[in-house]
Amino acid sequence: MADIGDILKGNTVTGAAIGLGVVILAPVVVPIVASVVKPVAKAAIKGGIVLYDMGRGVVAETVETAEDLVAEARAELGEGGESAAVITKGQVKASPQPS
């Protein structure tokens, strides 16, 4: 299959005819293509906005859940009823709570 470089290299008249055809057809073709591409681009942008908003909601829920877990863990540590986990050099050891 010949690409545009091969067509233009072989014959100057052919290259000029292609260039003239593009110049003549561009004002007709560009609005037609734009009328098709604009709604597609608009829909893609709307979809991106919706996905972004949904992602923000998921992140907010995840942060809230993590904060709740931290608060519960701190409350349990403050109660003194259970043993607390102490991490020492990568090892987890249970240490009794002081009485």
TORPA-4810 file (N, C-alpha, C, O; in nm, 3 decimals):
<nodes>
NODE_1_0.084_-0.116_0.000_0.000_0.000_0.000_0.090_0.123_0.000_0.186_0.131_0.076_M
NODE_2_0.058_0.217_-0.084_0.138_0.339_-0.097_0.093_0.441_0.006_-0.026_0.464_0.026_A
NODE_3_0.192_0.501_0.071_0.154_0.607_0.163_0.166_0.742_0.094_0.207_0.748_-0.022_D
NODE_4_0.132_0.848_0.160_0.123_0.981_0.099_0.259_1.029_0.048_0.266_1.102_-0.051_I
NODE_5_0.366_0.989_0.114_0.500_1.028_0.070_0.533_0.971_-0.066_0.593_1.041_-0.149_G
NODE_6_0.496_0.847_-0.092_0.521_0.785_-0.221_0.440_0.852_-0.331_0.490_0.871_-0.441_D
NODE_7_0.317_0.889_-0.302_0.231_0.953_-0.401_0.287_1.090_-0.437_0.293_1.126_-0.555_I
NODE_8_0.327_1.167_-0.338_0.375_1.301_-0.363_0.514_1.303_-0.426_0.547_1.397_-0.499_L
NODE_9_0.595_1.202_-0.400_0.731_1.198_-0.453_0.731_1.171_-0.604_0.815_1.224_-0.676_K
NODE_10_0.638_1.089_-0.650_0.640_1.044_-0.789_0.596_1.148_-0.889_0.654_1.153_-0.997_G
NODE_11_0.499_1.230_-0.860_0.444_1.318_-0.961_0.399_1.448_-0.895_0.320_1.445_-0.801_N
NODE_12_0.448_1.558_-0.943_0.414_1.689_-0.889_0.269_1.724_-0.918_0.202_1.786_-0.835_T
NODE_13_0.222_1.684_-1.035_0.083_1.714_-1.071_-0.012_1.641_-0.977_-0.113_1.699_-0.936_V
NODE_14_0.018_1.517_-0.943_-0.066_1.440_-0.852_-0.069_1.507_-0.714_-0.175_1.520_-0.653_T
NODE_15_0.046_1.550_-0.667_0.054_1.618_-0.538_-0.024_1.747_-0.538_-0.092_1.778_-0.441_G
NODE_16_-0.014_1.824_-0.646_-0.087_1.949_-0.656_-0.237_1.924_-0.660_-0.313_1.999_-0.599_A
NODE_17_-0.279_1.820_-0.731_-0.421_1.787_-0.740_-0.476_1.746_-0.603_-0.587_1.786_-0.566_A
NODE_18_-0.401_1.669_-0.528_-0.444_1.628_-0.394_-0.454_1.750_-0.303_-0.551_1.764_-0.229_I
NODE_19_-0.354_1.838_-0.308_-0.356_1.960_-0.227_-0.474_2.049_-0.261_-0.539_2.104_-0.172_G
NODE_20_-0.502_2.065_-0.391_-0.614_2.147_-0.435_-0.747_2.086_-0.391_-0.838_2.157_-0.349_L
NODE_21_-0.756_1.953_-0.401_-0.878_1.883_-0.357_-0.902_1.902_-0.208_-1.016_1.922_-0.165_G
NODE_22_-0.796_1.897_-0.129_-0.809_1.918_0.016_-0.854_2.060_0.045_-0.941_2.082_0.129_V
NODE_23_-0.797_2.158_-0.025_-0.834_2.298_-0.004_-0.980_2.322_-0.041_-1.050_2.397_0.027_V
NODE_24_-1.026_2.259_-0.148_-1.164_2.278_-0.193_-1.263_2.206_-0.101_-1.368_2.260_-0.069_I
NODE_25_-1.229_2.083_-0.060_-1.322_2.003_0.020_-1.320_2.035_0.170_-1.416_2.004_0.240_L
NODE_26_-1.214_2.097_0.219_-1.203_2.123_0.362_-1.320_2.205_0.417_-1.374_2.168_0.521_A
NODE_27_-1.362_2.313_0.352_-1.475_2.389_0.408_-1.605_2.310_0.413_-1.694_2.344_0.492_P
NODE_28_-1.618_2.206_0.333_-1.739_2.124_0.333_-1.725_2.011_0.435_-1.820_1.981_0.508_V
NODE_29_-1.608_1.949_0.440_-1.588_1.830_0.522_-1.571_1.866_0.670_-1.622_1.794_0.757_V
NODE_30_-1.502_1.973_0.701_-1.474_2.009_0.840_-1.601_2.031_0.921_-1.610_1.978_1.032_V
NODE_31_-1.700_2.108_0.873_-1.823_2.123_0.953_-1.899_1.993_0.972_-1.959_1.970_1.078_P
NODE_32_-1.898_1.907_0.871_-1.966_1.778_0.884_-1.898_1.693_0.991_-1.964_1.635_1.077_I
NODE_33_-1.766_1.686_0.985_-1.691_1.608_1.084_-1.708_1.669_1.223_-1.723_1.596_1.321_V
NODE_34_-1.706_1.801_1.232_-1.722_1.869_1.361_-1.860_1.842_1.420_-1.872_1.826_1.542_A
NODE_35_-1.964_1.835_1.335_-2.098_1.810_1.387_-2.112_1.668_1.442_-2.199_1.642_1.525_S
NODE_36_-2.027_1.578_1.396_-2.029_1.441_1.447_-1.938_1.428_1.569_-1.973_1.362_1.667_V
NODE_37_-1.822_1.490_1.563_-1.722_1.475_1.669_-1.761_1.553_1.795_-1.732_1.508_1.906_V
NODE_38_-1.824_1.668_1.781_-1.857_1.752_1.897_-1.947_1.680_1.997_-1.916_1.682_2.117_K
NODE_39_-2.058_1.616_1.955_-2.139_1.545_2.054_-2.066_1.428_2.120_-2.087_1.399_2.238_P
NODE_40_-1.981_1.361_2.044_-1.904_1.249_2.101_-1.806_1.301_2.206_-1.794_1.243_2.314_V
NODE_41_-1.737_1.410_2.173_-1.643_1.468_2.270_-1.716_1.519_2.393_-1.667_1.503_2.505_A
NODE_42_-1.833_1.580_2.373_-1.911_1.631_2.485_-1.956_1.517_2.576_-1.951_1.529_2.699_K
NODE_43_-2.001_1.407_2.516_-2.043_1.291_2.595_-1.925_1.232_2.673_-1.941_1.191_2.788_A
NODE_44_-1.808_1.229_2.611_-1.690_1.177_2.680_-1.652_1.266_2.799_-1.615_1.216_2.904_A
NODE_45_-1.663_1.396_2.781_-1.633_1.488_2.891_-1.733_1.472_3.004_-1.695_1.471_3.121_I
NODE_46_-1.861_1.459_2.970_-1.964_1.439_3.073_-1.938_1.310_3.150_-1.948_1.306_3.273_K
NODE_47_-1.904_1.204_3.078_-1.873_1.077_3.143_-1.755_1.089_3.237_-1.755_1.032_3.346_G
NODE_48_-1.653_1.163_3.195_-1.537_1.184_3.280_-1.572_1.259_3.407_-1.521_1.228_3.515_G
NODE_49_-1.659_1.359_3.394_-1.701_1.436_3.512_-1.778_1.347_3.609_-1.757_1.353_3.730_I
NODE_50_-1.868_1.264_3.555_-1.947_1.174_3.641_-1.856_1.075_3.712_-1.871_1.052_3.832_V
NODE_51_-1.760_1.016_3.638_-1.667_0.921_3.700_-1.582_0.989_3.807_-1.556_0.930_3.912_L
NODE_52_-1.539_1.111_3.782_-1.459_1.186_3.879_-1.538_1.208_4.007_-1.487_1.187_4.117_Y
NODE_53_-1.664_1.251_3.992_-1.748_1.275_4.109_-1.773_1.145_4.187_-1.771_1.145_4.310_D
NODE_54_-1.797_1.036_4.114_-1.817_0.907_4.182_-1.691_0.865_4.257_-1.699_0.814_4.368_M
NODE_55_-1.576_0.887_4.196_-1.448_0.854_4.260_-1.426_0.934_4.386_-1.377_0.882_4.486_G
NODE_56_-1.463_1.062_4.382_-1.450_1.146_4.501_-1.538_1.093_4.613_-1.498_1.094_4.730_R
NODE_57_-1.659_1.047_4.579_-1.748_0.991_4.680_-1.692_0.865_4.743_-1.699_0.846_4.864_G
NODE_58_-1.635_0.779_4.660_-1.576_0.653_4.710_-1.459_0.684_4.802_-1.445_0.622_4.908_V
NODE_59_-1.375_0.779_4.763_-1.260_0.815_4.846_-1.308_0.873_4.979_-1.251_0.843_5.084_V
NODE_60_-1.410_0.957_4.975_-1.461_1.017_5.099_-1.515_0.910_5.193_-1.492_0.916_5.314_A
NODE_61_-1.588_0.812_5.139_-1.640_0.703_5.222_-1.526_0.620_5.280_-1.532_0.578_5.396_E
NODE_62_-1.423_0.595_5.201_-1.309_0.516_5.248_-1.237_0.589_5.361_-1.200_0.527_5.461_T
NODE_63_-1.217_0.719_5.345_-1.151_0.798_5.449_-1.235_0.797_5.576_-1.181_0.784_5.687_V
NODE_64_-1.366_0.811_5.562_-1.454_0.811_5.679_-1.447_0.677_5.752_-1.443_0.673_5.875_E
NODE_65_-1.447_0.567_5.676_-1.438_0.434_5.736_-1.306_0.418_5.810_-1.302_0.364_5.921_T
NODE_66_-1.197_0.464_5.749_-1.066_0.453_5.814_-1.063_0.536_5.941_-1.009_0.492_6.043_A
NODE_67_-1.119_0.655_5.937_-1.122_0.739_6.057_-1.204_0.674_6.167_-1.168_0.681_6.284_E
NODE_68_-1.315_0.610_6.130_-1.397_0.541_6.230_-1.319_0.427_6.294_-1.326_0.407_6.416_D
NODE_69_-1.246_0.351_6.212_-1.167_0.240_6.266_-1.059_0.290_6.361_-1.037_0.231_6.467_L
NODE_70_-0.994_0.399_6.325_-0.891_0.456_6.413_-0.954_0.503_6.544_-0.898_0.480_6.651_V
NODE_71_-1.068_0.567_6.536_-1.135_0.614_6.657_-1.175_0.498_6.746_-1.159_0.505_6.868_A
NODE_72_-1.227_0.390_6.686_-1.264_0.271_6.765_-1.142_0.209_6.830_-1.147_0.169_6.947_E
NODE_73_-1.032_0.201_6.756_-0.910_0.141_6.812_-0.858_0.226_6.928_-0.816_0.172_7.030_A
NODE_74_-0.861_0.359_6.912_-0.816_0.446_7.020_-0.906_0.432_7.143_-0.858_0.434_7.256_R
NODE_75_-1.035_0.419_7.119_-1.129_0.404_7.231_-1.103_0.273_7.305_-1.107_0.269_7.428_A
NODE_76_-1.077_0.166_7.230_-1.047_0.038_7.294_-0.918_0.043_7.373_-0.908_-0.015_7.481_E
NODE_77_-0.818_0.114_7.319_-0.692_0.127_7.392_-0.713_0.208_7.520_-0.649_0.182_7.622_L
NODE_78_-0.799_0.305_7.515_-0.825_0.389_7.632_-0.906_0.320_7.739_-0.897_0.358_7.855_G
NODE_79_-0.987_0.219_7.704_-1.071_0.150_7.802_-0.988_0.066_7.897_-1.021_0.058_8.016_E
NODE_80_-0.881_0.002_7.849_-0.796_-0.078_7.934_-0.850_-0.217_7.963_-0.792_-0.290_8.043_G
NODE_81_-0.958_-0.255_7.901_-1.016_-0.386_7.926_-0.947_-0.497_7.849_-0.950_-0.612_7.892_G
NODE_82_-0.886_-0.465_7.737_-0.822_-0.567_7.655_-0.673_-0.541_7.648_-0.626_-0.432_7.682_E
NODE_83_-0.599_-0.641_7.603_-0.455_-0.621_7.588_-0.427_-0.544_7.460_-0.496_-0.562_7.359_S
NODE_84_-0.327_-0.459_7.465_-0.291_-0.377_7.349_-0.181_-0.447_7.271_-0.096_-0.515_7.329_A
NODE_85_-0.183_-0.430_7.141_-0.078_-0.487_7.058_0.038_-0.389_7.052_0.019_-0.271_7.024_A
NODE_86_0.158_-0.439_7.077_0.277_-0.357_7.071_0.365_-0.411_6.960_0.396_-0.530_6.958_V
NODE_87_0.404_-0.325_6.867_0.486_-0.368_6.755_0.631_-0.332_6.786_0.664_-0.215_6.807_I
NODE_88_0.716_-0.435_6.789_0.856_-0.415_6.818_0.939_-0.482_6.711_0.938_-0.604_6.699_T
NODE_89_1.012_-0.403_6.631_1.100_-0.454_6.527_1.030_-0.555_6.438_1.083_-0.664_6.414_K
NODE_90_0.912_-0.522_6.389_0.842_-0.608_6.293_0.765_-0.722_6.356_0.697_-0.795_6.284_G
NODE_91_0.773_-0.742_6.487_0.702_-0.850_6.551_0.587_-0.794_6.632_0.598_-0.687_6.693_Q
NODE_92_0.477_-0.866_6.634_0.360_-0.823_6.711_0.356_-0.906_6.839_0.354_-1.029_6.835_V
NODE_93_0.354_-0.836_6.952_0.347_-0.904_7.080_0.231_-0.845_7.159_0.207_-0.724_7.155_K
NODE_94_0.161_-0.929_7.229_0.052_-0.880_7.313_0.110_-0.842_7.449_0.179_-0.921_7.513_A
NODE_95_0.081_-0.720_7.491_0.129_-0.679_7.622_0.007_-0.654_7.710_-0.090_-0.592_7.665_S
NODE_96_0.011_-0.700_7.831_-0.104_-0.679_7.920_-0.116_-0.532_7.959_-0.017_-0.460_7.969_P
NODE_97_-0.238_-0.491_7.979_-0.265_-0.354_8.020_-0.232_-0.342_8.169_-0.255_-0.435_8.246_Q
NODE_98_-0.178_-0.227_8.208_-0.151_-0.208_8.352_-0.281_-0.199_8.430_-0.380_-0.143_8.382_P
NODE_99_-0.280_-0.256_8.551_-0.400_-0.257_8.636_-0.413_-0.134_8.719_-0.508_-0.121_8.796_S
</nodes>
